[in-house]
Amino acid sequence: DKKNPKNRAEARRVDAERRREAEDRRQAALAEQRRREAIAREARARKLAFEQGLRTETVSNIAKDDTTGEDINVRRAAVNALGGHAGTVVVMEAKTGKVLTIVNQDWAIRDSFKPCSTIKLVTGVAGINENIINGDGKVRNSSAGMDLDYALAKSNNVYFQRVGVSMGSPKMIAYAKSLGLGEKTGINAAGETPGKLPYGNNNARIYSHGDDFSVTPLQLAVMVSALSNGGRKVVPQIARPRVERTAFQPHLTEQVNVPMRSVEGVLPGMIGAAEYGTARRGVDASMGVAGKTGSCITRGSWIGLFASVAPVEDPKYSVVVITRGQSERGKYAAAIAGKVYQALSGNIKRNRDLLYARQLKVRPVMPGTVMDDVDEGEEADVAEGDPQERLPIVVGAPRTQVAAAPPPVEEKKLVQKTTQSKPSFSPVVIEFDKSGAPEKRERPRIVKNK
């Protein structure tokens, strides 16, 4: 009975207990929300501190760079192009090895980085020379339709993993050493690091992402210069003495122990990267830029790389950019290199006859085959839309044909009628006699059987 004082008191007690429990739950939820917000703020603060630390280190290193013997105009252009990015820029004469500038010399000479997708240049050269890549650019014993030029331009990971798995890591390491990786370049600067090669690693990612590789920007500059010079490797040299600044003598090491056909086989794909591939938004392909981008995660952050030469038919400059930070990618490193090339454009002369003579004109991509750019990186091993490329990589295994996807079914849409809507069906017109004569009606005649 609600009128009973005892019942009313019990009801008030139960109601108060219910409100207290509800308030406890609300406070617990608020405390959990505040805890999660605090964790998110701390994570953002750590990220900002890490990013700021990279930029601060870059600024500090640039201030300590020894600029003796560098081209001050090229250095100014490289510093301006790098802007607020944490990174390093190397600009070198591709044929002579003369270093025009090294921005952030500590990172370029005394530090080394994961090469990411730039390692695909090594995989491509090795695949051509080992006859794993056929003359038409297709992978041997593979039904995939992609060729080497397109795979390099779009940085397709699975293509190069197939090539590498068929070849094996010992041969991959041998070709990397032949192209100048894993050893000092011989630059006349103290503290150069030789980098690292992936001995004992048989993971397929070493052929596409450069896992367990460690390279310097100078090594990448020497490698892309050798690829465009027909295999002739140069020794990077800074013109320190005054006499070298006016009469620089090129320093050559040795010829890459790979036939020129194999060495130059990756150049059309590098041209394609600038014309329609991963670097096309960052560089001016009309200047003959040929390069390879790279994007992956290493040492706690993303890293973006771009190793390039220009003009590709008669290389004048080699520009390598490496940047670090959570938002960095290879296409942004290419944009920095593009600004450097713009500053050097007055000295870049194209030779179309030589371009065609060296058979370096990239094959046009037919309409309907160009896919949207996908950020290359570690989050996905498939950069293209071929469903067969998603199958496991097993050398010698038969390829399973994948049925074509059914055509998309058009989704039915509800039609909402308004006063302005057109009629769904054609109108029916009813005509009637307006003469005024009475309508004649006749009853049906009924005949009964007698």
C-alpha positions, 0 to 999 in steps of 0.5 A, spaced: 500 500 500 503 506 497 499 510 503 503 506 508 509 510 511 513 504 511 512 502 504 513 509 502 520 510 505 522 503 502 520 506 495 524 512 497 530 508 499 530 504 493 529 510 488 535 513 492 539 507 491 537 506 483 539 514 482 546 512 486 548 506 482 546 510 475 550 516 478 556 511 479 555 508 472 555 515 469 561 517 473 565 511 471 563 512 464 566 519 464 572 517 468 573 512 462 572 517 457 577 522 460 582 516 461 582 515 453 582 522 451 588 523 456 591 517 452 590 520 445 593 526 447 599 523 450 600 519 443 599 526 439 604 529 444 609 524 443 608 524 435 608 531 435 615 531 439 617 525 435 616 529 428 619 536 432 625 532 434 626 530 426 625 537 424 630 540 429 635 534 428 635 536 420 635 544 422 641 542 426 645 538 421 644 543 416 647 548 420 653 544 421 654 542 414 661 543 411 659 547 404 666 547 402 666 546 395 659 545 394 655 549 389 652 555 393 646 556 388 644 548 388 645 548 395 640 554 396 635 551 391 635 544 395 634 547 402 628 551 399 625 545 396 626 541 402 623 546 406 620 544 413 621 537 411 625 532 416 630 529 411 636 530 406 637 531 399 643 529 395 645 533 388 650 530 384 653 530 377 651 523 374 657 522 369 663 525 373 660 524 381 662 531 382 657 532 388 654 539 387 651 539 394 649 535 400 643 537 405 644 534 411 650 531 410 650 527 417 644 523 414 646 522 407 653 520 409 653 517 416 646 514 416 643 509 412 635 507 411 631 502 409 630 503 401 623 501 401 621 500 393 627 503 390 630 496 391 625 494 386 631 497 381 635 491 383 630 486 383 628 488 376 636 488 373 637 481 376 630 479 374 632 481 366 639 478 367 637 471 370 632 471 364 626 471 370 623 477 366 622 475 359 623 480 353 616 483 353 617 484 361 612 479 363 615 474 369 617 467 366 612 462 367 606 467 370 600 468 367 599 475 370 599 480 364 603 486 368 610 488 364 616 490 368 615 498 365 608 498 368 610 494 375 616 499 376 612 505 374 606 503 379 611 500 384 607 493 384 610 489 390 607 482 388 610 483 381 617 483 384 616 478 389 615 473 384 621 475 380 625 475 387 622 468 389 624 465 383 631 468 383 633 467 391 636 472 396 644 470 394 643 472 387 639 478 389 645 480 394 650 479 389 646 484 384 645 489 390 653 489 391 654 490 384 650 496 383 654 499 389 649 497 395 652 494 402 659 498 401 662 505 401 662 509 395 668 512 397 666 519 398 672 524 400 668 525 407 669 522 414 664 517 417 661 514 411 657 508 413 657 502 408 649 500 409 647 493 410 645 487 406 640 482 408 644 476 409 640 469 411 633 473 409 629 469 405 623 473 406 619 475 399 619 482 402 626 483 401 625 484 393 619 489 394 620 493 400 627 492 402 627 489 408 633 488 412 637 492 407 640 499 409 642 504 404 645 511 404 642 516 399 649 517 396 649 509 394 642 510 391 645 516 387 651 512 385 646 506 383 641 510 379 647 514 375 650 507 374 643 505 371 643 511 366 650 511 364 650 504 361 653 501 368 659 505 369 659 507 377 662 513 379 665 515 386 662 521 389 667 527 390 666 534 393 671 539 390 674 541 396 681 543 394 680 550 390 683 547 383 678 541 383 673 547 383 675 549 376 678 543 373 674 537 376 676 530 374 671 524 374 673 518 379 670 512 376 671 505 380 669 499 375 663 497 370 657 494 373 658 486 372 652 486 368 650 486 361 648 493 359 641 490 356 640 488 363 642 495 366 638 499 362 632 495 362 629 498 368 630 505 365 623 505 361 619 503 368 623 509 371 621 514 366 614 511 366 614 513 374 615 520 372 610 520 366 604 516 369 606 513 375 608 514 382 612 520 381 608 523 376 605 529 380 611 531 383 616 532 377 616 535 370 617 529 365 618 533 360 625 535 363 627 527 362 626 525 369 627 518 370 626 515 378 623 510 383 619 512 389 619 508 395 615 509 401 615 504 408 615 504 415 622 504 419 625 506 425 618 509 428 615 513 422 614 513 415 620 514 410 619 517 403 624 516 398 626 518 391 632 516 387 632 519 380 637 522 374 635 527 368 635 527 363 635 520 362 638 519 355 644 523 357 644 524 364 647 531 367 644 530 374 642 525 379 638 527 385 636 523 391 631 525 396 629 522 403 624 524 408 622 522 415 615 523 418 608 520 419 606 524 413 612 522 408 611 518 402 615 517 396 611 522 392 612 527 396 620 526 396 619 526 388 616 533 389 622 536 393 626 533 387 622 536 382 623 543 385 630 542 385 630 540 377 626 546 376 632 550 379 637 546 375 632 546 368 637 551 365 642 546 364 638 540 362 638 539 355 634 534 352 636 530 346 630 526 343 635 523 337 639 520 343 633 518 347 630 514 341 637 511 339 637 508 346 630 505 345 628 509 352 622 512 349 617 509 354 611 505 351 604 508 352 599 506 356 593 504 353 586 507 355 583 503 360 589 499 363 591 505 367 589 504 374 588 509 380 595 511 384 595 507 390 600 509 396 605 504 396 607 502 403 607 496 408 600 496 409 598 493 403 602 488 398 598 489 392 598 496 389 594 494 383 587 491 382 589 484 379 585 479 383 590 474 381 596 478 384 593 476 391 594 469 391 600 466 395 607 466 391 609 459 390 614 458 385 612 452 380 605 452 382 600 452 377 596 459 377 588 458 378 584 462 373 580 467 377 573 467 374 571 474 372 566 478 377 559 479 375 557 485 372 554 490 378 547 490 379 544 497 379 541 498 385 533 500 385 531 507 388 525 509 391 521 514 387 518 520 391 512 523 388 511 531 388 506 536 385 512 537 380 513 530 378 512 528 371 506 522 371 509 515 371 504 513 365 502 516 359 495 520 361 488 517 358 484 522 355 476 520 356 472 523 351 464 524 351 458 527 347 457 534 348 451 534 343 446 534 349 442 528 346 439 523 351 443 517 351 440 511 349 440 505 353 437 498 351 436 492 356 438 485 354 432 481 351 431 475 356 428 469 352 425 464 357 424 457 354 417 454 354 
